[in-house]
Amino acid sequence: MNKKLYRSATQVKISGVCGGIAEYFGIDVTIVRLLWALGTLMNFFVGVVAYVACVFIIPEDPGCIDVNFEEKK
């Protein structure tokens, strides 16, 4: 089993962390977002610090093609 965790490039609201976790575990991204929001409401500091850490630690999905690449030139 060669499954890796990446930040999602398709299920993005802020940076794709919850989308990547949902894709990795094969569950709906809404469930992950709700659980993360609930955890953040319980302890704001831990939830925000964990999210920011995930943004910097979890790499972005390398298999996604940027369809707007040509428009950015």
MIKEFI-364345 format. One record per atom (N, C-alpha, C, CB): x, y, z; residue number from 1. Coordinates in pm, whole numbers, plus 50000, padded with zeros to 5 digits. Each point is the difference from the previous one (the first is absolute). Glycine has a CB too. Layout:
! residues N
<c1 X&c2 Y&c3 Z&n NUM>
...
***
This chain:
! residues 73
<c1 50085&c2 49882&c3 50000&n 1>
<c1 49915&c2 50118&c3 50000&n 1>
<c1 50090&c2 50123&c3 50000&n 1>
<c1 49813&c2 49877&c3 50123&n 1>
<c1 50178&c2 50201&c3 49771&n 2>
<c1 50086&c2 50115&c3 49983&n 2>
<c1 49918&c2 50128&c3 49994&n 2>
<c1 50167&c2 49858&c3 49880&n 2>
<c1 49750&c2 50161&c3 50221&n 3>
<c1 49913&c2 50116&c3 50004&n 3>
<c1 50069&c2 50111&c3 50078&n 3>
<c1 49794&c2 49854&c3 49987&n 3>
<c1 50204&c2 50271&c3 49959&n 4>
<c1 50065&c2 50111&c3 50066&n 4>
<c1 49899&c2 50113&c3 50026&n 4>
<c1 50219&c2 49939&c3 49888&n 4>
<c1 49809&c2 50137&c3 50214&n 5>
<c1 49914&c2 50112&c3 50038&n 5>
<c1 50048&c2 50126&c3 49932&n 5>
<c1 49950&c2 49892&c3 50222&n 5>
<c1 49960&c2 50172&c3 49704&n 6>
<c1 50029&c2 50127&c3 49934&n 6>
<c1 49888&c2 50098&c3 50028&n 6>
<c1 50130&c2 49882&c3 49819&n 6>
<c1 49901&c2 50247&c3 50174&n 7>
<c1 49894&c2 50101&c3 50004&n 7>
<c1 49927&c2 49994&c3 49867&n 7>
<c1 50131&c2 50150&c3 50162&n 7>
<c1 49739&c2 49851&c3 49844&n 8>
<c1 49919&c2 49987&c3 49879&n 8>
<c1 50010&c2 50124&c3 49914&n 8>
<c1 49845&c2 49848&c3 50122&n 8>
<c1 50155&c2 50132&c3 49749&n 9>
<c1 49998&c2 50111&c3 49906&n 9>
<c1 49860&c2 50022&c3 49945&n 9>
<c1 50239&c2 49954&c3 49940&n 9>
<c1 49670&c2 49951&c3 50087&n 10>
<c1 49864&c2 50012&c3 49949&n 10>
<c1 49899&c2 50032&c3 50109&n 10>
<c1 50062&c2 49840&c3 49821&n 10>
<c1 49958&c2 50111&c3 50299&n 11>
<c1 49909&c2 50024&c3 50113&n 11>
<c1 50058&c2 50109&c3 50089&n 11>
<c1 49919&c2 49759&c3 49993&n 11>
<c1 50086&c2 50363&c3 49956&n 12>
<c1 50069&c2 50110&c3 50069&n 12>
<c1 49901&c2 50105&c3 50048&n 12>
<c1 50203&c2 49958&c3 49860&n 12>
<c1 49806&c2 50078&c3 50267&n 13>
<c1 49931&c2 50118&c3 50053&n 13>
<c1 50104&c2 50102&c3 50043&n 13>
<c1 49802&c2 49860&c3 50076&n 13>
<c1 50296&c2 50097&c3 50002&n 14>
<c1 50107&c2 50090&c3 50043&n 14>
<c1 50132&c2 49955&c3 49936&n 14>
<c1 49880&c2 50047&c3 50219&n 14>
<c1 50163&c2 49832&c3 49815&n 15>
<c1 50127&c2 49953&c3 49942&n 15>
<c1 49997&c2 49852&c3 49959&n 15>
<c1 50115&c2 50170&c3 50139&n 15>
<c1 49773&c2 49762&c3 49879&n 16>
<c1 49988&c2 49862&c3 49957&n 16>
<c1 50037&c2 49895&c3 50103&n 16>
<c1 50046&c2 50085&c3 49780&n 16>
<c1 49977&c2 49956&c3 50345&n 17>
<c1 50038&c2 49905&c3 50104&n 17>
<c1 49889&c2 49900&c3 50027&n 17>
<c1 50148&c2 50174&c3 50102&n 17>
<c1 49733&c2 49875&c3 49926&n 18>
<c1 49887&c2 49910&c3 50030&n 18>
<c1 49964&c2 49915&c3 49878&n 18>
<c1 49913&c2 50167&c3 50166&n 18>
<c1 50096&c2 49891&c3 49716&n 19>
<c1 49974&c2 49923&c3 49879&n 19>
<c1 50099&c2 49888&c3 49981&n 19>
<c1 49905&c2 50203&c3 49899&n 19>
<c1 50221&c2 49822&c3 50130&n 20>
<c1 50103&c2 49896&c3 49990&n 20>
<c1 49980&c2 49889&c3 50101&n 20>
<c1 50156&c2 50172&c3 49916&n 20>
<c1 49807&c2 49865&c3 50206&n 21>
<c1 49973&c2 49899&c3 50103&n 21>
<c1 49880&c2 49916&c3 49960&n 21>
<c1 50096&c2 50151&c3 50177&n 21>
<c1 49801&c2 49913&c3 49769&n 22>
<c1 49880&c2 49927&c3 49957&n 22>
<c1 50033&c2 49904&c3 49886&n 22>
<c1 49858&c2 50194&c3 50071&n 22>
<c1 50221&c2 49851&c3 49832&n 23>
<c1 50038&c2 49913&c3 49889&n 23>
<c1 50085&c2 49883&c3 50049&n 23>
<c1 49991&c2 50197&c3 49845&n 23>
<c1 50097&c2 49827&c3 50249&n 24>
<c1 50087&c2 49894&c3 50053&n 24>
<c1 49920&c2 49891&c3 50069&n 24>
<c1 50182&c2 50168&c3 50029&n 24>
<c1 49719&c2 49871&c3 50052&n 25>
<c1 49920&c2 49902&c3 50073&n 25>
<c1 49876&c2 49955&c3 49923&n 25>
<c1 50084&c2 50102&c3 50211&n 25>
<c1 49887&c2 49959&c3 49676&n 26>
<c1 49887&c2 49961&c3 49918&n 26>
<c1 49865&c2 50036&c3 50060&n 26>
<c1 50139&c2 49818&c3 49915&n 26>
<c1 49854&c2 50298&c3 50150&n 27>
<c1 49874&c2 50045&c3 50059&n 27>
<c1 49963&c2 50135&c3 49941&n 27>
<c1 50048&c2 49874&c3 50214&n 27>
<c1 49831&c2 50170&c3 49816&n 28>
<c1 49951&c2 50127&c3 49948&n 28>
<c1 50076&c2 50116&c3 50065&n 28>
<c1 49773&c2 49898&c3 49960&n 28>
<c1 50266&c2 50199&c3 49960&n 29>
<c1 50076&c2 50114&c3 50050&n 29>
<c1 49920&c2 50083&c3 50098&n 29>
<c1 50126&c2 50004&c3 49786&n 29>
<c1 49743&c2 49998&c3 50201&n 30>
<c1 49916&c2 50077&c3 50093&n 30>
<c1 50011&c2 49946&c3 50141&n 30>
<c1 49843&c2 50052&c3 49814&n 30>
<c1 50167&c2 49817&c3 50200&n 31>
<c1 50015&c2 49940&c3 50133&n 31>
<c1 50132&c2 50043&c3 50063&n 31>
<c1 49860&c2 49802&c3 49928&n 31>
<c1 50246&c2 50197&c3 49995&n 32>
<c1 50131&c2 50040&c3 50052&n 32>
<c1 49997&c2 50146&c3 50040&n 32>
<c1 50114&c2 49829&c3 49855&n 32>
<c1 49826&c2 50257&c3 50062&n 33>
<c1 49992&c2 50143&c3 50033&n 33>
<c1 49918&c2 50024&c3 50126&n 33>
<c1 50020&c2 50054&c3 49757&n 33>
<c1 49869&c2 49875&c3 50258&n 34>
<c1 49919&c2 50015&c3 50120&n 34>
<c1 50074&c2 49954&c3 50125&n 34>
<c1 49795&c2 49970&c3 49861&n 34>
<c1 50275&c2 49917&c3 50130&n 35>
<c1 50077&c2 49951&c3 50114&n 35>
<c1 50113&c2 50096&c3 50035&n 35>
<c1 49944&c2 49765&c3 49935&n 35>
<c1 50122&c2 50290&c3 49964&n 36>
<c1 50108&c2 50095&c3 50025&n 36>
<c1 49944&c2 50128&c3 50065&n 36>
<c1 50130&c2 49906&c3 49804&n 36>
<c1 49757&c2 50142&c3 50147&n 37>
<c1 49938&c2 50119&c3 50058&n 37>
<c1 49956&c2 49975&c3 50145&n 37>
<c1 49923&c2 50069&c3 49771&n 37>
<c1 50022&c2 49814&c3 50255&n 38>
<c1 49959&c2 49964&c3 50136&n 38>
<c1 50122&c2 49994&c3 50093&n 38>
<c1 49804&c2 49871&c3 49907&n 38>
<c1 50303&c2 50068&c3 50046&n 39>
<c1 50122&c2 49994&c3 50079&n 39>
<c1 50059&c2 50139&c3 50025&n 39>
<c1 50043&c2 49774&c3 49905&n 39>
<c1 49948&c2 50313&c3 49996&n 40>
<c1 50050&c2 50136&c3 50015&n 40>
<c1 49915&c2 50079&c3 50098&n 40>
<c1 50090&c2 49992&c3 49768&n 40>
<c1 49779&c2 49983&c3 50232&n 41>
<c1 49913&c2 50068&c3 50096&n 41>
<c1 50030&c2 49954&c3 50143&n 41>
<c1 49823&c2 50020&c3 49823&n 41>
<c1 50216&c2 49855&c3 50192&n 42>
<c1 50032&c2 49948&c3 50133&n 42>
<c1 50130&c2 50060&c3 50053&n 42>
<c1 49880&c2 49787&c3 49943&n 42>
<c1 50219&c2 50227&c3 49971&n 43>
<c1 50127&c2 50059&c3 50040&n 43>
<c1 50054&c2 50078&c3 49880&n 43>
<c1 50048&c2 49812&c3 50168&n 43>
<c1 49921&c2 50316&c3 49828&n 44>
<c1 50031&c2 50084&c3 49884&n 44>
<c1 50149&c2 49999&c3 49966&n 44>
<c1 49806&c2 50143&c3 50061&n 44>
<c1 50278&c2 49874&c3 50039&n 45>
<c1 50144&c2 50010&c3 49975&n 45>
<c1 50054&c2 49873&c3 49935&n 45>
<c1 50020&c2 50154&c3 50196&n 45>
<c1 49944&c2 49731&c3 49858&n 46>
<c1 50049&c2 49872&c3 49946&n 46>
<c1 49948&c2 49978&c3 49858&n 46>
<c1 50008&c2 49905&c3 50233&n 46>
<c1 49866&c2 50126&c3 49742&n 47>
<c1 49942&c2 49980&c3 49867&n 47>
<c1 50067&c2 50085&c3 49894&n 47>
<c1 49787&c2 49945&c3 50109&n 47>
<c1 50237&c2 50182&c3 49923&n 48>
<c1 50062&c2 50091&c3 49904&n 48>
<c1 50148&c2 49964&c3 49979&n 48>
<c1 49839&c2 50181&c3 50068&n 48>
<c1 50232&c2 49792&c3 50039&n 49>
<c1 50142&c2 49965&c3 49988&n 49>
<c1 50016&c2 49869&c3 49923&n 49>
<c1 50049&c2 50118&c3 50218&n 49>
<c1 49865&c2 49785&c3 49808&n 50>
<c1 50007&c2 49872&c3 49927&n 50>
<c1 49973&c2 50021&c3 49851&n 50>
<c1 49925&c2 49878&c3 50208&n 50>
<c1 49978&c2 50207&c3 49758&n 51>
<c1 49968&c2 50025&c3 49859&n 51>
<c1 50119&c2 50067&c3 49930&n 51>
<c1 49755&c2 50021&c3 50058&n 51>
<c1 50301&c2 50081&c3 50006&n 52>
<c1 50115&c2 50070&c3 49940&n 52>
<c1 50118&c2 49904&c3 49986&n 52>
<c1 49922&c2 50219&c3 50100&n 52>
<c1 50099&c2 49696&c3 49997&n 53>
<c1 50108&c2 49902&c3 49991&n 53>
<c1 49975&c2 49904&c3 49883&n 53>
<c1 50037&c2 50017&c3 50249&n 53>
<c1 49840&c2 49940&c3 49733&n 54>
<c1 49967&c2 49910&c3 49889&n 54>
<c1 50023&c2 50067&c3 49865&n 54>
<c1 49832&c2 49887&c3 50146&n 54>
<c1 50139&c2 50243&c3 49845&n 55>
<c1 50022&c2 50072&c3 49875&n 55>
<c1 50147&c2 49995&c3 49960&n 55>
<c1 49806&c2 50151&c3 50053&n 55>
<c1 50283&c2 49862&c3 50045&n 56>
<c1 50143&c2 50002&c3 49970&n 56>
<c1 50061&c2 49860&c3 49993&n 56>
<c1 50012&c2 50220&c3 50112&n 56>
<c1 49930&c2 49681&c3 49956&n 57>
<c1 50058&c2 49866&c3 50004&n 57>
<c1 49951&c2 49911&c3 49886&n 57>
<c1 50018&c2 50023&c3 50246&n 57>
<c1 49851&c2 49980&c3 49727&n 58>
<c1 49942&c2 49912&c3 49898&n 58>
<c1 50025&c2 50062&c3 49862&n 58>
<c1 49820&c2 49917&c3 50162&n 58>
<c1 50245&c2 50009&c3 49748&n 59>
<c1 50028&c2 50055&c3 49867&n 59>
<c1 49873&c2 50008&c3 49914&n 59>
<c1 50232&c2 49907&c3 50014&n 59>
<c1 49771&c2 50184&c3 49889&n 60>
<c1 49889&c2 50014&c3 49908&n 60>
<c1 50000&c2 49883&c3 49901&n 60>
<c1 50007&c2 50251&c3 50025&n 60>
<c1 49877&c2 49711&c3 49928&n 61>
<c1 49985&c2 49886&c3 49909&n 61>
<c1 50081&c2 50025&c3 49872&n 61>
<c1 49770&c2 49951&c3 50094&n 61>
<c1 50331&c2 49965&c3 49878&n 62>
<c1 50082&c2 50022&c3 49881&n 62>
<c1 49932&c2 49952&c3 49871&n 62>
<c1 50200&c2 49977&c3 50144&n 62>
<c1 49694&c2 49944&c3 49868&n 63>
<c1 49934&c2 49945&c3 49883&n 63>
<c1 49895&c2 50090&c3 49939&n 63>
<c1 50042&c2 49782&c3 50097&n 63>
<c1 49937&c2 50333&c3 49959&n 64>
<c1 49897&c2 50091&c3 49949&n 64>
<c1 50062&c2 50093&c3 49897&n 64>
<c1 49875&c2 49990&c3 50219&n 64>
<c1 50053&c2 50028&c3 49671&n 65>
<c1 50045&c2 50089&c3 49894&n 65>
<c1 49929&c2 50133&c3 50017&n 65>
<c1 50043&c2 49805&c3 49842&n 65>
<c1 50033&c2 50303&c3 50159&n 66>
<c1 49944&c2 50133&c3 50013&n 66>
<c1 49943&c2 50043&c3 49865&n 66>
<c1 50163&c2 50059&c3 50186&n 66>
<c1 49705&c2 49944&c3 49803&n 67>
<c1 49937&c2 50034&c3 49872&n 67>
<c1 50013&c2 50148&c3 49969&n 67>
<c1 49841&c2 49813&c3 50033&n 67>
<c1 50189&c2 50269&c3 50065&n 68>
<c1 50015&c2 50143&c3 49978&n 68>
<c1 50146&c2 50039&c3 49975&n 68>
<c1 49800&c2 50037&c3 50143&n 68>
<c1 50288&c2 49866&c3 49840&n 69>
<c1 50141&c2 50027&c3 49982&n 69>
<c1 50026&c2 50090&c3 49880&n 69>
<c1 50051&c2 49782&c3 50105&n 69>
<c1 49886&c2 50188&c3 49783&n 70>
<c1 50020&c2 50078&c3 49877&n 70>
<c1 49949&c2 50143&c3 50018&n 70>
<c1 49981&c2 49789&c3 49863&n 70>
<c1 49913&c2 50229&c3 50215&n 71>
<c1 49943&c2 50133&c3 50019&n 71>
<c1 50090&c2 50087&c3 50087&n 71>
<c1 49771&c2 49902&c3 49976&n 71>
<c1 50312&c2 50037&c3 50107&n 72>
<c1 50086&c2 50076&c3 50093&n 72>
<c1 50122&c2 50057&c3 49932&n 72>
<c1 49921&c2 49855&c3 50183&n 72>
<c1 50112&c2 50094&c3 49699&n 73>
<c1 50121&c2 50049&c3 49930&n 73>
<c1 49982&c2 50140&c3 49950&n 73>
<c1 50052&c2 49769&c3 49933&n 73>
***
